[in-house]
């Protein structure tokens, strides 16, 4: 067991940290207030190839370590967790769907390489109004017509949906077979009949656009079918295992970001004639939160390393997602409390972090679903 990061991992961590502090922090509150996606910054970070970091170079990625990518999501999320989820959906859910699929290499490269450098943006179309936690309850259908498929249906809660150049759409080619009749397709923006629906007005992650996506007689070439009929559900599940590590990194970033704001504040803020860090009941609370953060970090890095080393990671990913996001909620809420009245005000960032943290317990499988995954493996 080795707890040291490699040179590459340290470099990516430093790059993401510097980018977050220089490029994201200055306007993060204004963007949150305006629900404005930082497209310029997203493209700028993309020039480093970071969105395809963990994928093989021959398929259009950067051939980096998976943990490096996770460290980058964590660093970005310390400052701007909404950017963190757009990044994670792009790399883990969209890129992961492509990479985990049985598509030929030229299709993988075609749809991964432009994402790697931020020239294009990807999204993941699984959830529907009737299929949330029960991802098998899909209604979107794809019918073969010569050398193409015609897709009809609707997706919802699609992160990056309004921005996405490419969306992986999961659809039933044989509804009677349920999950065994599910396939997956890459649908390009601008394909006739493929439209962005309602853009959600959210509590947190306000700058990451989330929308419905409608498909009305959308014709997609058969070569864009990245999971054959029967393979789609497993592709979605496997991809979500990776996505959950990304959300765990987002949660850990939020927890660390809020903790650091509270720690510095406590050393400066004086009440009853001394800094509030000298109040033992507050210092002890911080000791507990720091221990929680270290626990979450160990679980997250373990899950990332399992994935990187090709070991089973479904359960470690579910555990890391549940732990990191619960700790994110706890630490951000306590940080607001530590800062008192100031914590409730937008100037100090922690109220935004608390709002952003809530969704991490919900998306990419609620934490109740994570318990289903973990307990299912216990009693199989
Ligand atoms: N990897 C590969 N295959 C898997 C798998 C995994 N992790 N999990 C299940 N499977 C396979 C099973 O082996 C099974 O295969 P067989 O039929 O050959 O035996 C098949 O998939 C069906 O498995 P289950 O019977 O366990 O499926 P289920 O219908 O009971 O569902 C579930 C299981 C865990 C509850 C699943 O539905 C689930 O994860 N739900 C949550 C969905 C989710 O996370 N949605 C988030 C969408 S993205 C998002 O949040 C928005 C965003 O943009 C950020």
Boltz pocket constraint, residues with backbone or C-beta under 6 A from the ligand:
constraints:
  - pocket:
      binder: B
      contacts: [[A, 89], [A, 124], [A, 126], [A, 127], [A, 132], [A, 133], [A, 134], [A, 135], [A, 136], [A, 156], [A, 157], [A, 158], [A, 159], [A, 179], [A, 233], [A, 234], [A, 235], [A, 237], [A, 238], [A, 240], [A, 241], [A, 314], [A, 362], [A, 363], [A, 364], [A, 365], [A, 366], [A, 369], [A, 372], [A, 373]]
      max_distance: 6.0
